[in-house]
């Protein structure tokens, strides 16, 4: 506003000066033309007065001068007849000067009074060595010019004050939302990320700024929430991992100290201690390997991918289960106990084999001995007209219910008292499954088996088979 006011003030001053200058030039030019036109009328009157003739009225005042510039006759007329002004200063109007400035109007002062000025026009007489000077006072012209200048300046000053006042009000109102934005930003800076800029017209600049800030704040709040969840999850993960690693280490250290202090007297006691140390070492090794697997999955390292048939993986997993648990019935069936069908996906075969192995091992470990298991493989139609490859691992055990079902894929989480260290599990198997399936753009869900039990369903986008011989096999 200060810069705008300065520019307006300069503009008003320049406009006033230009207007006064143009008006003065116009008035003086008009007066000079009147003086030129009055010379033929004033000159005869002055020469007649010199010869004793009766003076007649003249349009402008005139003076008859000799060769030395002395006034030998005069006649008052025009504005000088009633103004009572002093005579103009014609001391320099010698004959030589008049000859050099014949017909050229100029401004002179008054004799004995410097405040009054005159416009004079000298002309040499043709028949005599004398000159005639016609004059007109500039008082009225100066008064007009001063009045116009004062009026123009006053009007400009009033316009400046009005413009500054209106501009100040408009700018203050226009920037009021910015003060509110500033206050909101201050609250956000204090840590309240839930603040938002609302109530502004989205068609205005402030509204567009508010929308952009709200979108940015939403992203920032989501990022902070994600970071908080990640930090909480990481702290819990580190605490759980430390606890799980500490347990076998404590056992190994305890049996080692017993042996060192001679508390194990018989070979049988030493053998039992060595068995426990070996068992805990294996468990700790498995836990470390699972942690490394999860770390690699979290890093999303690039792996070798290609077409994989989930049906082929299911048959291999069933064969492995028959070898490791011959007392359990493991069958490969369709999704609805029908004939299984090929389900091709694009992915890492070794990781997908680990998914099937983890799910099947989990089912074998936490279900009663002798209960059957099914591996369901097939295709499901999607909403967009495509198909999804599906693999299910069904058991007929006690199942997983309530809050346990919601947290079953969390790291180190065990659903119930049966899932304890005695089973040999690390609590990371299902977490590894979820991470691998997420890398394959798929989903894994826990559902209830009809008649009781748990069903883990893996869904991965289907890919058209490229190896027909493999498909036929």
QUIURNOR-V264186 format. One record per run of one state. SS is the DSSP state (alpha for helix, beta for strand, coil for the rest). FROM is the first residue (numbers start at 1). TO is the last residue. If there is no record, write none. Layout:
[[SS | FROM | TO] [SS | FROM | TO]]
//
This chain:
[[coil | 1 | 1] [alpha | 2 | 50] [coil | 51 | 57] [beta | 58 | 58] [coil | 59 | 60] [beta | 61 | 65] [coil | 66 | 70] [beta | 71 | 75] [coil | 76 | 76] [beta | 77 | 77] [alpha | 78 | 81] [coil | 82 | 87] [beta | 88 | 88] [coil | 89 | 94] [alpha | 95 | 100] [coil | 101 | 104] [beta | 105 | 110] [coil | 111 | 112] [beta | 113 | 124] [coil | 125 | 130] [beta | 131 | 137] [coil | 138 | 138] [alpha | 139 | 189] [coil | 190 | 204] [alpha | 205 | 260] [coil | 261 | 266] [alpha | 267 | 299] [coil | 300 | 305] [beta | 306 | 309] [alpha | 310 | 324] [coil | 325 | 329] [beta | 330 | 333] [coil | 334 | 343] [beta | 344 | 347] [coil | 348 | 348] [alpha | 349 | 365] [coil | 366 | 372] [beta | 373 | 381] [coil | 382 | 386] [beta | 387 | 395] [coil | 396 | 401] [alpha | 402 | 407] [coil | 408 | 420] [alpha | 421 | 423] [coil | 424 | 428] [alpha | 429 | 439] [coil | 440 | 442] [beta | 443 | 448] [coil | 449 | 453] [beta | 454 | 461] [coil | 462 | 467] [alpha | 468 | 472] [coil | 473 | 473]]
//
